[in-house]
Amino acid sequence: MALVVFLRAVNVGGHNTFRPSVLANELREYDVVNIGAAGTFVVRKAVSQKTFRRELLNRLEFPTEVMICEGRVLASVAADDPFASEPSRPDVVRFVSVLSKTLAGLPVIPRKFPTKANGS
């Protein structure tokens, strides 16, 4: 089962910088694919999350939070098409966040945005 790995707060503003493609190459025994420069990887070889987390953190030169989930979980979210009921427009950016910790409760998230920049 493939794993999807997200690193928190890397390659942002000159802090915790590294080359994801180099790291993916160092982890090639796990058949790792780098997705962009933000610290997102797909691990195609079957390995436990604990083992891969240890291998990954041993290769990074700075501490960071690592979120790992099974690829099938993300595929299920995409298949559910969570934005299907929302109109698609060029001025709207859709995204999904991956949390590093379980929330105590659901936050209030705005679903509507003001039409003017100043909010009036």
C-alpha positions, 0 to 999 in steps of 0.5 A: 500500500502506498503512503503519502508523506507531508512535511510541515513548514519546509522550504518556506521563507528560507527556513528548513530548506532542503532539496526534496528530489535529493531526499527522494533519491536517498530513499530510493529503496522505498521507491519514493516519488517527490511531488514538488518542492513543498515536502510531499512524497509518495512511498510506493514500496510497502513499508510501515509508517513507523519505519519510513518516518524514522528513515526520513527524519534520520536524513533531514538536517532539521526537526519537522513534523511529518504527516503520513497517511495511506494513499487509499485514504487520499484517493477516497477523499478525491473520489468523494469529490468534496467540492462537487456542490461548489461552483468552479470559478477562476478566482476561487482556489480549492485546497485540502489541508492535512493536519499534524494533530487531531483537533479537539473540535471542529473549527468554524471555517468560513465558506463565503468570502466578502466580495470587496477587499476591505470586507465591507 
